Amino acid sequence: MIRPAIIGWREWVGLPELQKPPLLAKVDTGAWSNTLHASEIEIIEGQPETRVRFRLDEGGDWVERPLFNWRRIRDTGGHESLRPVIRTSLEIASRDFDVEVCLADRAKLKHRMILGRNFLRQGFIVNPSRQCIHTMMRSDERLEMRYID
């Protein structure tokens, strides 16, 4: 049994398959899913798989990933939308995860990424009085965690 990691209300996370520098993610126990800011989201139908193409930064390079799923999301205003979901690796608190991430345009919001409670139940305790408990530097000692639905 792995001891749960204590994290703050926002933490540095790495997305090594998508971008090099870590980003500051908001830990949101009220959200179900992880969400990452993406702009110019395009769905590319193809064989053998459908892919999602998007940009992480305005004018940045295109990123292309297999479409994993679609997820119906209800925002804080009660409006529903259907968002594309990709899988990628995520680094936080010296642990590596294979995670599902919804893509949405968060350009007008403060945090480019939200970590939702479905992910947090994989071994995290949130201390809402703290932030950035874990460094943005990747440690040498890592734990690879398996994602469980």
N, C-alpha and C positions, 0 to 999 in steps of 0.2 A: 504494500500500500504506500503510495506516494503522499507525502504531507502536502496539504493545500498551500498554495503560494498566496501571500497577502499582497494585494495590489491597491493602488490609490484610485481615486475617481477619474483620473486620466493617467495613462502610461505610454512610454515609448514602445512601439512595436516595429518589428522588421517584416518586410514582405520581399524576401530575396528573389523570388521568381518574377516580381513585377517592377521593383525599383530598388536602387542601392541604398539611399539614405533612409534611416528609420523615420517614422512619422508619429505624431502625438495623437493617440486615439482616446476618445471618451469612453469610459466604462459606463454602460447604460443598462441597469438591471430592469428598467421598464420596457426595453426593446427586446424582442424575441431573437432577431437575427443580427448578424454582423453586416455592416453596410460600409462600402468604400465609395468615395467620390470618384466619379468617372464622367467625362463629357463626350459628346459626339458618339454616343453608343449606337453601334450598328450590328444587326444580326446578319450573318452570312450563312445562308443555307448551302449545304454541300454534302458530298459523300466522301468519307463514311460518316462525318459528323457535322453538326451545326456549330459555328464558332461565333464568338462575340468580339467585336473590334471596338476599341475605345481609347481615349487619352486620359492620363492621370493628371496632366497639367495643361493649361491652355497653351496651344502651340507646341506641346511636347510630342515625343515620339508616339506612334501608334503601338498599342499593345493588343495582341490577339490571343485568345484563350478558348478552349472548348466550352460550349454552353453545357452546364451541368444540369440545370433545372430552371424552372420559373417559380417565383414565390409571390403570393398575394400579400401585400403589406398595407396596413392601415396606419396612417400618420397620426400625430397628436390631435389633428383637427377632425379625425374620423373619416378622411378621404382614402379610398382604396386605390391601389395601383398594382400592376403586375411588373415585377422586376426580374431581369436576368440574374442567374446565379452561376458563379464560377467556383472552382476549387483551387486553392493555392496554399503554399506554406506560410505560416505565421510564427514569428519568434517573439516571445514575451517571457520575462522573468526566468531567463536561462532555460526555457522549454521550447521545443519545436512542435508545432501542430500542423496537421493537414486539415484545413477548414473550408467551410462554405462561406462565400461572401456575396451579398447582393450588390449590384451596381446601381448607383443613382447619382444624379447631379446634386451635389451638396455645396456648390460654389457659393451660395449665399449664407451658408452655415459656418460656424466657427471651427468645427473639427471635421477633418477630411475622412475620419473613420470612426465608426461606432462598434463597440464590442457588446453584443447582446447576451442575454442570460442563458440562451441555449449553449453558447460556447463557455460561458463562465462556470457553468455547473461541472465542467471537466476538471475542476480542481483549484478554484480560486475563492478567496475571501476578500471582499471589497471593504476597504477602510475609507469611508467618505470624507474623513477629515484630512486625508493625505493625498498627495499627487506625486507622480514620478518617483516612486519608491525605488524602481529598478532603473539602472543606467541605460542609456541608448547604445552603449558599447556592447558588442557580442562577447559573452564570456566563453572561455575555453571548455568549461564543464557544461554539457548540455544534456537534457533529458528529451528523448523523442516520445511524444505522447500520441496515442491512437485516438482518433475522433470516433465517438460513439453516438449514433443517432438515438 
